[in-house]
Amino acid sequence: MAPNERAAWHGYLLVIEGVAPVVRQARGRGEATAEFAALHAHLDRHAVAWGLDGLRLLGVATRAHVMHRRGDHETAFTLLQALARRLFAMSSPTAAGRRGDSWR
C-alpha cells in the first residue's frame, strides 16, 4: 500500500471508528470535538499530497462538524458517510477517480 493510500485508510478508520459513532449516537459535544479534532489533524496533514481531494475532504469534515455542533446530527452523519466512502476509495490502488475527478 502506497503512503497516500495508507493515509486515506487511516482517515477512513478515524471516521468509521471514531467520529461517526459519536455523531450517530448524538453524544456530548466534548467527545465529538475531540474526535473531529483528530480527523481534521489527519486530513490537514495529508491534504496537500491528496490534491483537490484533500481540500474537499477538509471541507466536508468541517461542514459535518458545524452541522453536529448545530444539532443536525443526521446531516453530519450523512456527510461523514460520504467522507468515509471517498477515503475508502482513495485507499484502494484500483479505485476509479483517485485523483480528485470523482466524488460518486
C-alpha positions as CSV (number, residue, x, y, z in Angstrom):
1,M,0.0,0.0,0.0
2,A,1.4,3.4,-1.0
3,P,1.8,6.1,1.7
4,N,-1.1,8.2,0.3
5,E,-3.3,5.1,0.2
6,R,-2.3,4.2,3.8
7,A,-3.1,7.7,5.0
8,A,-6.5,7.5,3.3
9,W,-7.1,4.2,5.0
10,H,-6.2,5.6,8.4
11,G,-8.5,8.6,7.7
12,Y,-11.3,6.1,6.9
13,L,-10.8,4.3,10.2
14,L,-10.9,7.6,12.1
15,V,-14.3,8.3,10.5
16,I,-15.9,4.9,10.9
17,E,-14.4,4.0,14.3
18,G,-14.2,7.5,15.9
19,V,-16.3,10.3,14.6
20,A,-19.3,8.6,13.0
21,P,-20.3,6.6,16.1
22,V,-20.2,9.7,18.3
23,V,-22.3,11.7,15.8
24,R,-24.7,8.8,15.3
25,Q,-25.4,8.5,19.0
26,A,-25.5,12.3,19.3
27,R,-23.3,12.2,22.3
28,G,-21.9,15.3,24.0
29,R,-20.1,18.0,22.1
30,G,-16.8,17.5,24.1
31,E,-16.3,13.9,22.9
32,A,-17.3,14.8,19.3
33,T,-14.9,17.8,19.4
34,A,-12.0,15.6,20.3
35,E,-12.9,13.1,17.5
36,F,-13.3,15.8,14.9
37,A,-10.0,17.4,16.0
38,A,-8.2,14.1,15.4
39,L,-9.9,13.8,12.0
40,H,-9.1,17.4,11.0
41,A,-5.4,17.0,12.1
42,H,-5.1,13.8,10.0
43,L,-6.8,15.3,6.9
44,D,-4.8,18.6,7.2
45,R,-1.5,16.6,7.4
46,H,-2.2,14.8,4.2
47,A,-4.4,17.3,2.2
48,V,-1.5,18.6,0.1
49,A,-0.5,15.2,-1.1
50,W,-4.1,14.4,-2.0
51,G,-4.5,17.5,-4.1
52,L,-8.1,18.6,-4.7
53,D,-9.4,15.6,-2.8
54,G,-7.6,16.8,0.2
55,L,-9.3,20.2,0.1
56,R,-12.7,18.6,-0.5
57,L,-12.2,16.2,2.4
58,L,-11.3,19.0,4.7
59,G,-14.4,21.0,3.6
60,V,-16.7,18.0,4.1
61,A,-15.3,17.3,7.5
62,T,-15.6,20.9,8.6
63,R,-19.2,21.1,7.4
64,A,-20.0,17.9,9.3
65,H,-18.5,19.3,12.5
66,V,-20.5,22.5,12.1
67,M,-23.8,20.6,11.5
68,H,-23.1,18.4,14.5
69,R,-22.5,21.5,16.7
70,R,-25.8,23.0,15.5
71,G,-27.6,19.8,16.5
72,D,-28.2,18.5,13.0
73,H,-26.7,15.1,13.7
74,E,-28.4,13.4,10.7
75,T,-26.8,15.7,8.2
76,A,-23.5,15.5,9.9
77,F,-23.7,11.7,9.8
78,T,-24.6,11.7,6.1
79,L,-21.6,13.9,5.4
80,L,-19.3,11.6,7.4
81,Q,-20.6,8.6,5.3
82,A,-19.7,10.4,2.1
83,L,-16.3,11.3,3.6
84,A,-15.7,7.6,4.6
85,R,-16.7,6.4,1.1
86,R,-14.2,8.7,-0.5
87,L,-11.4,7.9,1.9
88,F,-12.1,4.2,1.3
89,A,-11.9,4.7,-2.5
90,M,-8.7,6.6,-2.2
91,S,-7.1,3.8,-0.1
92,S,-7.6,1.3,-2.9
93,P,-4.9,1.0,-5.5
94,T,-7.6,0.2,-8.1
95,A,-10.2,2.8,-7.2
96,A,-11.6,4.8,-10.0
97,G,-11.3,8.6,-9.7
98,R,-8.5,8.6,-7.1
99,R,-7.1,11.8,-8.5
100,G,-9.9,14.1,-7.4
101,D,-12.1,13.8,-10.5
102,S,-15.0,11.8,-9.0
103,W,-16.9,12.0,-5.7
104,R,-19.6,9.5,-6.7
